[in-house]
């Protein structure tokens, strides 16, 4: 069996323990052919991804596949190490004022974009000023008030409020640093529409794009500024990476087993034995951030009644569903913050085992809420109205982790408790605007983040989608002052203990009120041939840059 569980802990001490227990991410994570050997430059990696990113601009809509691709095209201002600390990236150092509002970044002076233009403070200013002019960008929440070029390689950034996760934000693909020439000559909509405008400073650059089919990356021969979080200096090993977009699971697996692909994305758990029996390797890495969850809209009846929200949660047999759909590969989630999310200790272990499937108690809760009658189809009724729930679904992301199958199984199983659940799919482009109407009872999501602040934000008032869609990620439209107050501490305090305590308050509040049903801990599951070496996942659990990947010849 060639299976690797990749573990990227939040702190170095935990990392040392993990090293003795399992294979870790880094240069050896993808060495599937036996003993480690000397990396060999050259060759083309063919990678089959399960979906094509709907938007290519990382600042607009966070996307797992876009992040995995953009991490090879763009460098970040700072780099997050496996232990959760931050290292120099495009910035060699940064200083924070005593009041936590002013950040001064000293930048590298030897970096060039793929179009040959130089990276400097003026270009970084163009990039960091974007949310000031574009209020629908996801990065608006960072709170930048102004930026000032001090000199060619020094930039001063002033925040409107303290933001404990600001440095973290600059370490993620959610904030790609574009060429200043591209930003000056193209609109935000154009950046979002095509990766051909993804002109960064990264180890690979775009050489070909065929929408709906493939993206080709070629090595940046001039690349010589890799952060210390990578395993080697100089250009990438691979000559080229061909990423094909193949949503059909069996087509991806067939390509891997036949040798048509060197690596494939998102192997469904039920297909893991098929891949392993072919002598191929399966790499797994749990995500940090939020679990896959179902958000309940407490503003709309019947979920304005806490008893109905709790009855809904207790009517879902999560353990049975995960076993049936995923063969038990995915673990049940107990909270809205996942284990391993930095800072260490943010996940509240005391919530484990505190709630679960309890159909008898759920029935009593529905009785207490007034749903005492049952119609001829078996659904609960109150005042002549059937207990009907509308579940809005993002049609693209239902392809991830067999969520379409899981969602249908959840909806079907809820009939036993008397809930009628109607699932309606919407295109990704129109999804958040549809949610903003407030006509749905349920919406599902998961968010990969390596900071507790961004795992709490999807449940704050500030995260509610606007009428034009925008970047709002509070799909349950939840507005709870207790959560907002705790988030104010999480987002501003530079004291890890204060942030952890506030994060635990949020987790308890969400579970106690039944605002969300956590379902499972997402994980990245990648299949590779034995020729693939050096595969790496980032701190969130996404496939990271192809910079350290090499092929055995």
URSUL-V471715 format. One line per field, one symbol per residue. phi: phi as a letter, one per 40 degrees, with the letter a starting at -180 (. if undefined). psi: psi as a letter, one per 40 degrees, with the letter a starting at -180 (. if undefined). Layout:
BEGIN
phi = ???
psi = ???
END
This chain:
BEGIN
phi = .bbbccbbccbcccccccccbacbchccdbccchcdbcdbchgbcbbcccacdcacccccbdadcccccccccbcbcbbccccgcbbdbcccaabbcccgbbbbbcbcbbbbcccgcccaccccddcccdccbbcccccdccgcbabaccadbbbbbbccacbcbcccdcbbccbcccdcccccbbcccccccaccccbbbccbbcbaabdgbabbbbcccccaaccccccabgcccccabbbbcbccdcccccccccgcbcabcfccdccddcccccgcbbbbaccbhbccabcbcccbccccbddccccdccccccdccccccbfgcccccbacbcdgcccdgcccccccgcaicacccdcccccccgccbbcccgccbbfgbccbbbbcbcccccccffcccccccccccccdchccbbcbcbcdcbcccccccgcccbabaabcabacdcccdcbbdcccccccggbcbcccfcbbdccccccdcdcbcccdccccccccccdccccccgcabcbaccacbbbbccccbgcbbccchcccdcdccabcc
psi = hghhhhhgididdddddddedihiiadedegeebiiihihiiihhhhhidihhdhehdechhhdddddddeddiiidihhideeihiibdhdiiihideedhhhhhiiefhiideeiihadddddddeededegeeidededfhdiihhdadfhhhhhieihhdeddddeeieeghhihdddddeiiddddddheeeghaeieiihdihhhecihhhihhdehffhieeieiiaiididihhhhhgdhdddddddddeedidiiighideedddddeeeihhhihiiibiihihhhheehieeehddddddddeehgddddddddefedhiiheiehiiehiihedhhdeeheeiahgddddddddddeegeihaeeeiiihfehighhhhhhhddeeehffdddddddddddeddeehhhhhhiiiddedddddddfeidiiiiihhifhddeeddeeideehiidecaehegeefhghddddddddddedhehdddddddddddddddddefdihhcihiihhihiieehiehiiaddeihaiedehihh.
END
